[in-house]
């Protein structure tokens, strides 16, 4: 089983939210690797950060396309999504 699969399995199995340290302890993956994987898993929509201050906590997520678009629209200039329009 890959590291990503182990991390996602731990998030599903133990439910709720988990810190990277706890995920590392449960999976046996070095915590430094878990810290590196979590932002990527969040961007991919497989995990979600539920507590943004330290220590961060994550949960399993299956983000819908609508949520990804909503997040992108909040973080990008409006003109990026105005197809055919000119930048202001």
VENQUIVEN-V81462 format. One record per residue. OMEGA is omega as a letter, one per 20 degrees, with the letter a starting at -180 (999 if undefined). Layout:
OMEGA, OMEGA
//
This chain:
a, r, a, a, r, a, a, r, r, r, r, a, a, r, r, r, a, r, r, r, r, r, r, a, a, a, a, r, r, a, r, r, r, r, r, a, a, r, r, r, r, r, a, r, r, r, r, r, a, r, a, r, a, i, r, r, a, r, r, r, r, a, r, r, r, r, r, r, r, r, r, a, r, a, a, r, a, a, r, a, r, a, r, r, r, r, a, 999
//
